[in-house]
Amino acid sequence: MNRLVLKATLAARGALRYTPAGLPALDLSLAHASELSHEGQTRRVTLELKALVIGEKVADVQRLQLGTEAVFAGFLAAARNGRGLLFHITELA
């Protein structure tokens, strides 16, 4: 199963573009920070993740102000250039 649910802050949003199929698409950058317990130790976790939203969810993401925290859900895939991962957002809460 490939499913990711992440509470994150909208750190950056690219310009609206369209896929070859004509669907709206937005490139995003999400920032996450939390404290987790692992092996009895508290660990501070911070990360920035490149993300993409395509289709009807684009309008939902466009309404978010930069710096807004939300829960994003979707799946991970290889980035377009084949280097690194890209979080494909399919749900927003």
C-alpha positions as CSV (number, residue, x, y, z in Angstrom):
1,M,0.0,0.0,0.0
2,N,1.3,3.5,-0.9
3,R,-0.6,6.1,1.2
4,L,0.8,9.1,3.0
5,V,-1.1,11.3,5.4
6,L,0.8,14.3,6.6
7,K,0.0,17.3,8.7
8,A,2.0,20.1,7.2
9,T,2.3,23.8,6.4
10,L,1.9,25.1,2.9
11,A,5.4,26.6,2.4
12,A,5.3,27.5,-1.3
13,R,2.9,27.2,-4.2
14,G,3.9,27.4,-7.9
15,A,1.9,29.0,-10.7
16,L,-1.2,27.3,-11.9
17,R,-0.4,25.2,-15.0
18,Y,-2.3,22.5,-17.0
19,T,-1.4,18.9,-17.8
20,P,-1.3,17.7,-21.4
21,A,-4.8,16.3,-20.7
22,G,-6.0,19.8,-19.7
23,L,-6.2,19.2,-16.0
24,P,-5.2,22.1,-13.6
25,A,-2.0,21.3,-11.7
26,L,0.0,23.0,-8.9
27,D,3.5,22.3,-7.6
28,L,3.8,22.8,-3.9
29,S,6.3,22.7,-1.1
30,L,5.1,21.4,2.3
31,A,6.9,21.8,5.6
32,H,6.4,19.5,8.6
33,A,7.7,19.6,12.2
34,S,6.8,17.3,15.0
35,E,8.1,15.4,18.0
36,L,7.8,11.6,18.0
37,S,8.7,8.9,20.4
38,H,11.0,6.2,18.9
39,E,12.6,3.5,20.9
40,G,11.8,5.3,24.1
41,Q,13.4,8.5,23.0
42,T,11.8,11.7,21.9
43,R,12.9,12.8,18.4
44,R,12.2,16.1,16.7
45,V,11.4,15.5,13.0
46,T,11.4,18.3,10.4
47,L,11.2,18.0,6.7
48,E,10.3,19.8,3.5
49,L,8.6,17.8,0.8
50,K,7.8,18.6,-2.8
51,A,4.1,17.9,-3.7
52,L,1.8,18.0,-6.6
53,V,-2.0,18.4,-6.7
54,I,-3.9,17.8,-10.0
55,G,-7.6,18.2,-10.9
56,E,-10.5,19.3,-8.7
57,K,-8.4,19.5,-5.5
58,V,-6.4,22.4,-7.0
59,A,-9.1,24.8,-6.1
60,D,-9.0,23.7,-2.4
61,V,-5.3,24.2,-2.3
62,Q,-5.5,27.6,-4.0
63,R,-7.8,28.8,-1.1
64,L,-5.1,28.0,1.5
65,Q,-2.9,30.9,2.5
66,L,0.9,30.3,2.5
67,G,1.8,29.3,6.1
68,T,-1.5,27.5,6.7
69,E,-1.4,24.1,8.3
70,A,-3.6,21.3,6.9
71,V,-3.7,17.6,6.6
72,F,-2.7,16.4,3.2
73,A,-3.3,12.8,2.0
74,G,-2.2,11.0,-1.1
75,F,0.6,8.8,-2.4
76,L,4.4,8.9,-3.1
77,A,5.9,8.5,-6.6
78,A,9.2,9.2,-8.3
79,A,9.7,12.9,-9.2
80,R,9.3,13.8,-12.9
81,N,13.1,13.9,-13.3
82,G,13.5,10.5,-11.6
83,R,15.4,12.0,-8.7
84,G,13.7,12.0,-5.3
85,L,10.1,11.6,-4.3
86,L,7.0,13.6,-5.1
87,F,3.9,13.6,-2.9
88,H,0.8,13.4,-5.0
89,I,-2.1,15.0,-3.0
90,T,-5.5,13.4,-3.5
91,E,-7.2,14.7,-0.3
92,L,-7.1,17.8,1.8
93,A,-8.6,18.1,5.3
